[in-house]
Amino acid sequence: MTDKKEPVNPRDIALGILTEITEGSNFSHMVINRTLNRHQYLKKQDRALITRLCEGTAERMLTLDYIINRYSSVKVNKMKPFIRTLLRMSVYQIKYMDQIPDFAVCNEAVRLAKKRGFGHLSGFVNGVLRNVIRNPERVIFPDEEKERESFLSVAYSVPEWLVKQLLAQYDYSAVRQMLKASLQPAKTTIRCNTDKIAANELSNLLEQNQVTVKPGTYMPYALKIDGYDYLSELDSFKKGYFQVQDESSMLVGAVSGVKSGDYVIDVCAAPGGKSLHHAELLKSTGQVDARDVSEFKVNLIRENIGRLGYVNIKTCVKDALVPDRESIENADIVIADLPCSGLGVIRRKPDIKYNMTEEKQHDLVQLQRKILSVVHQYVKKGGILLYCTCTVNRNENMENVRWFLSRYPFKLDNIDEFLPPSLLSDTTKEGYIQLLPGVHDTDGFFIAKLKRNL
């Protein structure tokens, strides 16, 4: 007689992912995707549960620690890593997942503790979780009126130094909206490849495959999709009918004003969304050079080029910090979407808010300036430099633009004619736009259009 194989437990898998993320400093989205790819045999609802547990626990880690510390005699930072992760995941289920009975969460946590060799601490785990369930009134967040910084930090799981920085740059309402949006599920936005199919036809095709589709907010070729299983398994994806790209990134192509026959250089291109978009907008004319610093990054772009079928784009490995003499004053458009703190995409990559520091931000500002001091040379007289980041930190955005304009022969160029009415403002008239998650229906993103003097 053979032993029955124990069924795979989604919570056990989620616990392993969370341990790797929190104790190994690995990016959550990468660990989740890699693990789910190894467990493609699981039912769709089990994979969805794993994703929800991991993303939700990672997003609310500081809030969960605050709650656990209200009930535990041992503070979170003194716990064994496995127990800390187990309690975080369990409290997340109790507080934020109504469909799971509290007693089941508690019992499962005890079972997992024993299974992983922590039977001697299963009583402690049981006690803390039952205390959380029985005495919910013990969790009192800081007073929003009297302790605004502490309230925002605890309520939205953001380090207090970052809250202070945001409040110094934006008003309270905008900061609260941004932080609230950082905890909302990040919908997948796609750009229809209009070289192959119309947006309405793609929408119908996706719906026939049981994918939920909504139109984009700003771009006519943008769609928001949900309810799919594996994106890469969709026939429309394999055929190159669309590219995953947030609308904030699509706006770079919209405001560039690219015209037939233009030569475009994207200096930090991977995974290639903006390069690919420009190749499409050129309608098989001109040339796009998609560059990045490593073979790995460039290969990501190549994969998308082959799938989408564009013929006017080429890739190469180039370090943006190293001047390319052959490119000087050759490009009609240079796209400089540079490495940044990523504060605009926290809802997609929650690790950012825990790993970023003021020192790292300072280093990034210096790196951005070094790259700009090199790549601006590639722009023809009268050509365009598009400076972009996926952050909301003004030091990396408008302060860098001011620094750049004080040193090089460029000026900001009005972008109103390229934008939908809902995005027009005094800044777009001037030549730049700062998109804020929660305020705008996009990721946080900054775009400045800089025209080289004749």
C-alpha positions in Angstrom: 0.0 0.0 0.0 1.4 3.4 -1.0 1.1 6.5 1.2 -1.3 9.2 -0.1 0.5 12.3 -1.2 -0.5 15.3 0.9 -2.4 17.8 -1.2 -0.6 21.1 -1.9 -1.7 23.8 0.6 -1.9 27.3 -0.9 -1.2 28.9 2.5 1.9 26.8 2.9 3.1 28.0 -0.6 2.2 31.6 0.3 4.1 31.4 3.6 7.2 30.2 1.7 6.9 33.1 -0.8 6.5 35.7 2.1 9.5 34.2 3.9 11.6 34.6 0.8 10.4 38.2 0.3 10.7 39.5 3.8 13.8 37.6 5.0 15.6 37.3 1.8 15.1 40.9 0.4 13.7 39.5 -2.9 11.2 41.5 -5.0 7.7 40.3 -4.2 6.3 40.4 -7.8 9.3 38.4 -9.0 9.1 35.7 -6.3 5.3 35.4 -6.7 5.5 35.0 -10.5 8.3 32.6 -10.3 6.5 30.4 -7.7 3.2 30.5 -9.5 4.9 29.4 -12.7 6.2 26.3 -10.9 2.7 25.6 -9.7 0.7 26.0 -12.9 -1.2 22.8 -12.1 -3.0 24.5 -9.2 -6.6 25.6 -9.6 -7.1 29.2 -10.6 -8.7 30.0 -7.2 -5.8 28.5 -5.4 -3.3 30.6 -7.3 -5.5 33.7 -6.7 -5.5 33.0 -3.0 -1.7 32.7 -3.0 -1.4 36.0 -4.8 -3.8 37.8 -2.5 -2.2 36.5 0.6 1.3 37.4 -0.6 0.5 40.8 -2.1 -1.8 41.8 0.8 0.6 40.8 3.5 3.5 42.6 1.8 1.5 45.7 1.1 0.3 46.1 4.7 3.4 44.8 6.6 3.9 47.9 8.8 0.1 48.0 9.7 0.2 44.3 10.5 3.2 44.7 12.7 1.5 47.6 14.6 -1.6 45.3 15.2 0.5 42.3 16.3 2.4 44.4 18.8 -0.8 45.3 20.4 -1.5 41.7 21.3 1.9 40.0 21.6 4.2 40.0 24.7 7.1 39.5 22.2 7.5 42.4 19.8 7.5 41.6 16.1 11.2 42.6 15.6 12.2 40.1 18.4 10.3 37.1 16.9 11.8 34.3 14.9 11.5 35.1 11.2 9.2 32.2 10.4 6.8 33.1 13.3 6.8 36.7 12.4 5.8 35.9 8.8 3.2 33.4 9.9 1.6 35.9 12.2 1.6 38.6 9.6 -0.1 36.4 7.0 -2.6 35.2 9.6 -3.5 38.6 10.9 -3.9 39.8 7.3 -6.5 37.1 6.7 -8.4 38.0 10.0 -8.4 41.7 9.4 -8.7 42.0 5.6 -10.2 38.8 4.2 -13.8 38.4 5.4 -14.5 35.2 3.4 -12.1 33.1 5.6 -13.5 32.2 9.1 -11.3 33.4 11.9 -11.1 30.0 13.6 -9.9 28.4 10.4 -7.1 31.0 10.1 -6.1 30.3 13.6 -6.2 26.5 13.3 -4.2 26.6 10.0 -1.5 28.8 11.5 -1.0 26.3 14.4 -0.8 23.5 11.9 1.7 25.3 9.8 3.8 26.1 12.8 4.0 22.5 13.8 4.6 21.3 10.2 7.6 23.7 9.9 9.2 22.5 13.1 7.9 25.2 15.4 5.6 23.1 17.5 7.0 24.5 20.7 5.7 28.0 19.6 2.3 26.8 18.3 0.7 27.8 21.6 2.2 31.3 21.3 0.9 31.6 17.7 -2.6 30.3 18.9 -2.7 32.7 21.8 -1.8 35.8 19.8 -4.3 35.1 17.0 -7.1 34.2 19.4 -6.4 37.5 21.3 -6.6 39.4 18.0 -10.0 37.7 17.2 -11.5 38.2 20.7 -10.3 41.8 21.4 -10.5 43.8 18.2 -11.0 47.0 20.2 -7.4 47.0 21.2 -6.3 48.2 17.8 -6.5 52.0 17.9 -4.6 53.9 15.1 -2.9 57.2 15.9 -5.3 60.2 15.8 -5.6 61.5 12.2 -6.0 65.2 13.3 -3.3 65.3 16.0 -0.7 62.8 14.6 -1.1 63.0 10.9 2.3 61.5 10.0 1.9 58.6 12.4 -1.7 58.0 11.2 -0.7 57.8 7.6 2.3 55.6 8.3 0.2 53.1 10.3 -3.0 53.2 8.3 -1.3 52.8 4.9 1.9 50.9 5.9 4.4 53.5 4.8 7.6 54.4 6.7 7.2 57.7 8.6 10.2 59.3 6.9 8.6 58.8 3.5 5.2 60.2 4.8 7.1 63.3 6.0 8.8 63.7 2.6 5.5 63.4 0.7 3.7 65.9 3.0 6.6 68.4 2.4 5.9 68.1 -1.3 2.1 67.7 -1.6 -0.9 68.7 0.3 -2.4 66.3 2.8 -5.4 65.3 0.7 -3.2 64.3 -2.3 -0.8 62.3 -0.1 -3.7 60.5 1.5 -5.1 59.7 -1.9 -1.8 58.4 -3.1 -1.2 56.2 -0.1 -4.8 54.9 -0.3 -4.3 54.0 -3.9 -1.1 52.2 -3.1 -3.2 49.6 -1.3 -5.7 49.1 -4.1 -5.3 46.1 -6.5 -3.3 47.1 -9.5 -5.3 46.5 -12.7 -3.5 45.3 -15.8 -3.5 47.9 -18.5 -2.7 47.0 -22.1 -1.9 48.9 -25.2 -3.6 47.6 -28.3 -1.2 46.9 -31.2 -3.1 48.9 -33.8 -0.8 47.6 -36.5 -2.5 44.2 -36.2 -6.0 44.9 -34.7 -8.4 47.7 -33.7 -9.0 48.3 -30.0 -12.7 47.4 -30.2 -11.9 44.1 -32.0 -9.3 43.2 -29.4 -11.8 44.0 -26.6 -14.4 41.6 -28.2 -11.7 38.9 -28.6 -10.6 39.1 -25.0 -14.2 39.0 -23.8 -14.8 35.8 -25.8 -11.9 34.4 -23.7 -13.7 35.3 -20.5 -11.4 38.3 -19.8 -13.1 41.3 -18.2 -12.3 44.4 -20.4 -12.9 48.1 -19.8 -11.7 51.0 -21.9 -8.7 53.0 -20.9 -9.2 56.4 -19.2 -7.0 58.6 -21.3 -5.8 56.7 -24.4 -8.1 55.4 -27.2 -5.9 52.3 -27.7 -5.7 51.5 -23.9 -7.7 48.7 -22.3 -7.9 47.6 -18.6 -8.3 43.9 -18.2 -9.0 41.5 -15.3 -10.1 38.0 -14.7 -7.6 36.2 -16.9 -5.5 33.2 -15.7 -2.1 33.3 -17.4 -1.7 36.3 -19.6 1.0 34.7 -21.7 -1.4 31.9 -22.6 -3.9 34.1 -24.2 -4.0 33.6 -28.0 -4.2 37.4 -28.5 -1.0 37.9 -26.5 0.9 35.2 -28.4 -0.2 36.8 -31.7 1.1 40.2 -30.6 -2.2 42.0 -30.5 -1.3 43.9 -27.3 1.5 44.9 -25.0 1.2 45.4 -21.2 1.8 49.1 -20.5 0.3 51.6 -18.1 -1.4 54.6 -19.6 1.1 56.9 -17.9 3.8 55.3 -20.0 1.7 55.5 -23.1 1.5 59.2 -22.6 5.2 59.5 -23.4 4.5 58.3 -26.9 1.5 60.7 -27.1 3.4 63.8 -26.1 6.6 63.1 -28.0 5.0 64.3 -31.3 6.9 61.6 -33.2 6.4 61.9 -36.9 7.0 59.7 -40.0 10.7 58.9 -40.6 12.0 60.1 -37.1 15.0 58.5 -35.5 14.3 57.7 -31.8 16.8 56.6 -29.2 15.5 55.1 -25.9 18.5 55.1 -23.6 17.1 53.0 -20.7 14.5 51.0 -22.6 13.8 47.7 -20.9 11.3 46.1 -20.9 10.6 48.3 -24.0 7.1 49.7 -23.7 7.9 53.2 -24.8 10.3 52.0 -27.6 7.7 49.6 -28.9 5.0 52.3 -28.8 7.1 54.7 -30.8 7.9 52.0 -33.3 4.1 51.5 -33.8 3.5 55.3 -34.0 6.1 55.5 -36.8 4.0 53.1 -38.9 7.0 51.1 -40.2 9.0 54.2 -41.0 12.0 55.7 -39.3 14.0 53.9 -36.7 13.9 53.2 -32.9 17.1 52.3 -31.1 16.1 50.5 -27.8 19.2 50.4 -25.5 19.9 49.1 -22.1 22.8 48.3 -19.8 22.7 44.4 -19.9 22.0 41.6 -22.2 19.3 40.3 -19.9 17.4 43.6 -20.1 17.8 43.9 -23.9 16.5 40.3 -24.3 13.3 41.4 -22.6 12.8 44.0 -25.4 13.7 41.5 -28.1 11.1 39.0 -27.0 8.4 41.7 -27.3 9.6 42.9 -30.7 9.4 39.4 -32.1 5.9 38.9 -30.7 4.5 42.3 -31.8 6.2 42.2 -35.2 7.6 45.7 -35.5 10.3 46.0 -38.2 11.6 49.5 -37.5 13.2 48.9 -34.1 16.6 47.5 -33.1 18.2 46.7 -29.8 21.7 47.0 -28.4 23.5 46.8 -25.1 24.7 50.2 -24.2 25.4 51.9 -20.8 23.7 55.3 -20.8 26.5 56.7 -18.7 29.1 56.1 -21.5 28.9 58.6 -24.4 28.1 57.2 -27.8 30.0 59.4 -30.3 28.0 58.1 -33.3 24.7 59.2 -31.8 25.7 62.9 -31.1 23.1 65.2 -32.6 21.5 62.4 -34.6 18.2 61.8 -32.8 14.9 63.5 -33.4 13.7 62.2 -30.1 15.6 60.8 -27.1 13.6 59.0 -24.4 15.3 59.1 -21.0 13.0 57.1 -18.7 15.7 56.8 -16.0 16.3 54.7 -12.9 14.3 56.2 -10.0 12.9 55.6 -6.6 9.8 54.1 -8.1 7.4 55.7 -5.6 4.7 55.9 -8.3 4.4 52.1 -8.7 4.2 51.0 -5.0 0.9 49.3 -5.6 2.7 47.0 -8.1 5.9 46.7 -6.1 5.2 47.2 -2.4 8.8 46.4 -1.5 9.9 49.8 -2.8 8.4 51.6 0.2 10.3 49.5 2.7 13.7 49.4 0.9 14.0 53.0 -0.3 15.9 55.5 1.9 16.7 59.2 1.6 20.3 58.3 0.9 19.3 56.0 -2.0 17.1 58.8 -3.4 20.0 61.2 -3.2 22.2 58.8 -5.1 19.5 58.3 -7.7 19.2 62.0 -8.3 23.0 62.1 -8.9 22.7 59.2 -11.3 19.9 60.8 -13.2 21.9 64.0 -13.6 24.9 62.1 -14.8 22.9 60.2 -17.5 21.1 63.4 -18.6 24.5 65.1 -19.0 25.5 62.4 -21.4 22.4 61.6 -23.4 21.2 65.2 -24.1 24.0 65.3 -26.7 22.2 62.8 -28.9 19.3 65.3 -29.6 19.4 67.2 -32.9 19.0 71.0 -32.8 15.3 71.5 -32.6 14.8 67.8 -31.4 13.1 66.5 -28.3 14.4 65.0 -25.0 11.7 63.3 -23.0 12.7 63.0 -19.4 10.5 60.5 -17.5 10.4 58.7 -14.1 7.9 56.5 -12.4 8.2 58.4 -9.1 6.4 61.2 -7.4 9.5 62.6 -5.6 10.0 66.1 -6.8 13.7 66.1 -6.3 14.0 63.4 -9.0 11.5 65.2 -11.2 11.0 68.9 -11.5 14.1 69.7 -9.5 16.1 67.7 -12.0 14.5 69.5 -14.9 15.4 72.9 -13.4 18.9 71.7 -12.9 19.1 70.5 -16.5 17.7 73.7 -18.0 20.2 75.8 -16.1 23.1 73.9 -17.8 22.0 72.9 -21.3 20.5 74.6 -24.4 16.9 73.2 -24.0 13.5 74.7 -23.1 10.3 73.1 -21.9 7.7 72.6 -24.7 4.0 72.9 -24.4 2.3 69.4 -24.4 -1.4 70.5 -24.3 -2.2 69.5 -27.9 -1.2 65.9 -27.2 -3.2 65.3 -24.0 -6.9 64.6 -23.3 -8.8 67.6 -21.7 -8.9 66.0 -18.3 -5.1 66.1 -18.0 -4.6 69.7 -19.0 -3.2 72.1 -16.4 -0.8 75.0 -16.0 2.1 72.6 -15.9 1.2 70.9 -19.2 1.1 74.3 -20.9 4.6 74.8 -19.5 5.7 71.4 -20.8 5.5 68.8 -18.0 3.0 66.6 -16.2 3.1 64.9 -12.8 0.6 62.0 -12.6 -0.3 60.9 -9.0 -1.8 57.5 -8.2 -5.3 58.0 -6.7 -5.5 61.5 -8.1 -5.1 60.3 -11.7 -6.2 56.9 -13.0 -2.6 55.8 -13.6 0.6 54.9 -11.9 2.6 57.8 -10.5 4.6 59.1 -13.4 6.5 62.3 -14.5 7.1 63.5 -18.0 8.9 66.6 -19.2 9.2 67.5 -22.8 12.4 69.4 -23.5 13.2 70.9 -26.9 16.7 71.6 -28.0 17.4 75.2 -29.1 18.1 75.7 -32.7 
